[in-house]
Amino acid sequence: MSTDNMSMGKRVLREIGMVAKESVRATYRKEWELGFDDAAQTCLGVLSEAADELRTKMKTGNLSKQEQPLLARLEELEEEMGKRLQSAWEAEPAVEALPQPSVSRH
């Protein structure tokens, strides 16, 4: 086997490895996005449900004076949580968090 054929084989293997690595990273990124979205919806849902209960009481005139600051705080937390989640969403996951392909050498 000539050295040209061996170097061609190595180049092909290198290209296949790069394509596989990008495929794994794309899959990981998609899974990360799905997990992040689920977690974000859960966080915001907990705050929203608690605030919605108090908003309903407010609309019917049954919100106590003690509950008024609680509602205000829940609304602040909803807004802050939304901002922080948006900021985290816009940031890329750390490269170190991405799965690294194992390299086997023959």
VMD Tcl script that draws the C-alpha trace (Angstrom):
set ca {
  {0.00 0.00 0.00}
  {1.47 3.34 -0.95}
  {1.86 6.23 1.47}
  {-0.54 8.28 -0.67}
  {-3.29 5.71 -0.05}
  {-2.56 5.67 3.67}
  {-2.66 9.45 3.95}
  {-5.91 9.49 1.94}
  {-7.35 6.91 4.35}
  {-6.27 8.99 7.33}
  {-7.84 12.10 5.81}
  {-11.11 10.25 5.21}
  {-11.12 8.94 8.78}
  {-10.37 12.42 10.11}
  {-13.28 13.87 8.11}
  {-15.61 11.12 9.30}
  {-14.51 11.82 12.87}
  {-15.18 15.55 12.50}
  {-18.64 14.91 11.03}
  {-19.46 12.46 13.82}
  {-18.26 14.93 16.45}
  {-20.44 17.71 15.04}
  {-23.40 15.34 14.89}
  {-22.95 14.41 18.55}
  {-22.66 18.07 19.52}
  {-25.78 18.99 17.54}
  {-27.71 16.18 19.22}
  {-26.42 17.22 22.63}
  {-27.37 20.85 21.95}
  {-30.90 19.82 20.95}
  {-31.29 17.73 24.12}
  {-29.88 20.60 26.20}
  {-32.43 22.99 24.65}
  {-35.32 20.62 25.37}
  {-34.20 20.09 28.96}
  {-33.62 23.80 29.50}
  {-37.05 24.65 28.12}
  {-38.75 22.09 30.36}
  {-36.91 23.36 33.44}
  {-37.63 27.01 32.58}
  {-41.32 26.31 32.08}
  {-41.45 24.51 35.43}
  {-39.75 27.39 37.26}
  {-41.95 30.03 35.71}
  {-45.04 27.87 36.12}
  {-44.57 27.54 39.88}
  {-44.29 31.31 40.29}
  {-47.09 32.02 37.86}
  {-49.52 29.60 39.50}
  {-48.88 31.09 42.94}
  {-49.31 34.63 41.62}
  {-52.41 33.69 39.60}
  {-54.16 32.46 42.74}
  {-53.54 35.79 44.41}
  {-54.54 37.74 41.27}
  {-57.84 35.88 41.24}
  {-58.41 36.83 44.87}
  {-57.53 40.44 44.03}
  {-60.08 40.55 41.18}
  {-62.82 39.35 43.50}
  {-61.77 41.80 46.21}
  {-60.69 39.03 48.59}
  {-56.94 39.75 48.65}
  {-55.91 40.48 52.22}
  {-53.48 43.22 53.21}
  {-50.95 40.51 54.13}
  {-51.27 38.93 50.68}
  {-50.76 42.18 48.76}
  {-46.98 42.38 49.35}
  {-46.73 38.65 48.64}
  {-48.36 39.15 45.24}
  {-46.05 42.07 44.49}
  {-43.02 39.97 45.41}
  {-44.18 37.01 43.31}
  {-44.61 39.32 40.32}
  {-41.09 40.69 40.87}
  {-39.73 37.16 41.07}
  {-41.56 36.15 37.88}
  {-39.97 39.05 36.02}
  {-36.50 38.42 37.46}
  {-36.70 34.69 36.77}
  {-37.77 35.39 33.19}
  {-34.80 37.72 32.66}
  {-32.30 35.28 34.16}
  {-33.66 32.36 32.18}
  {-33.50 34.41 28.98}
  {-29.91 35.34 29.74}
  {-29.00 31.71 30.42}
  {-30.80 30.63 27.23}
  {-28.81 33.07 25.12}
  {-25.52 31.78 26.52}
  {-24.05 28.75 24.80}
  {-23.43 25.68 26.95}
  {-19.79 25.43 27.94}
  {-17.67 23.44 25.52}
  {-16.46 21.40 28.48}
  {-20.06 20.30 29.05}
  {-20.32 18.87 25.56}
  {-19.56 15.18 25.26}
  {-16.07 14.58 24.00}
  {-15.62 11.75 21.54}
  {-13.30 9.01 22.64}
  {-10.29 8.66 20.40}
  {-9.04 5.22 19.63}
  {-5.81 4.86 17.76}
  {-4.90 1.74 15.90}
}
mol new
graphics top color blue
foreach p $ca { graphics top sphere $p radius 0.5 }
foreach p [lrange $ca 0 end-1] q [lrange $ca 1 end] { graphics top cylinder $p $q radius 0.2 }
display resetview
